Amino acid sequence: MEELKKTVLFGDLFELYGKLLSPSQQQVANLYFNDDLTLSEIAEIVNVSRQAIFDSLKKSEKKLLEIESKVGALKIISELKKG
């Protein structure tokens, strides 16, 4: 998946389902998707390793995809926008 499309997809999923993530996952995902910070910048803010931020984002992405596969709100919204 093209990196920009992936970022937009997960940004949209975070907007819809972000409150279902743990507080720490919400913080990391918000800094990454909404504030457009790098993994290193987030790691410095949160005071953990860059790898920990990477792992947190991967887990968040997996959880958001699982929620979307069950709920399907983003798919419905996309279809409605198409007309």
C-alpha positions in Angstrom: 0.0 0.0 0.0 1.3 3.4 -0.9 2.6 5.1 2.3 0.5 8.2 1.8 -2.7 6.2 1.3 -1.9 4.1 4.3 -1.4 7.2 6.5 -4.7 8.6 5.3 -6.5 5.3 5.9 -5.2 5.0 9.4 -5.8 8.6 10.1 -9.4 8.1 9.1 -9.7 4.9 11.2 -8.1 6.7 14.2 -10.6 9.5 13.8 -13.5 7.0 13.9 -12.3 4.5 16.4 -9.4 6.1 18.3 -11.3 6.2 21.6 -11.3 2.4 21.5 -7.5 2.3 21.8 -5.7 2.4 25.1 -4.8 5.9 26.4 -1.1 5.4 25.6 -2.0 4.1 22.1 -4.3 7.1 21.6 -1.5 9.5 22.6 1.1 7.9 20.2 -1.4 7.6 17.3 -2.6 11.2 17.8 1.0 12.5 17.7 1.7 10.5 14.6 -1.4 10.9 12.5 -2.7 14.3 13.6 0.5 16.1 14.6 2.6 14.5 11.9 5.6 13.8 14.2 8.2 11.2 13.4 8.7 8.1 15.5 11.9 9.6 17.0 10.1 12.8 18.0 7.2 10.9 19.6 9.7 8.7 21.4 11.4 11.7 22.9 8.0 13.2 24.0 6.8 10.0 25.5 10.2 9.1 26.9 10.4 5.6 25.4 12.4 4.0 22.6 11.7 4.6 18.9 11.0 0.8 18.7 8.4 1.0 21.4 6.6 3.8 19.4 6.8 1.6 16.2 5.4 -1.4 18.1 2.6 0.7 19.6 1.6 2.1 16.2 1.6 -1.4 14.6 -0.6 -2.7 17.4 -2.9 0.3 17.0 -3.1 -0.2 13.3 -4.0 -3.9 13.7 -6.7 -3.1 16.3 -8.2 -0.3 14.1 -8.3 -2.7 11.1 -10.0 -5.3 13.3 -12.6 -2.9 14.5 -13.3 -1.6 11.0 -13.7 -5.2 9.7 -16.4 -5.8 12.4 -18.1 -2.3 12.2 -17.5 -1.2 8.7 -18.2 2.5 9.3 -15.4 3.8 7.1 -16.5 1.6 4.3 -20.1 2.9 4.5 -18.9 6.5 4.7 -16.7 6.0 1.6 -19.6 4.4 -0.3 -21.9 7.3 0.6 -19.3 9.9 -0.5 -19.1 8.1 -3.9 -22.7 8.7 -4.4 
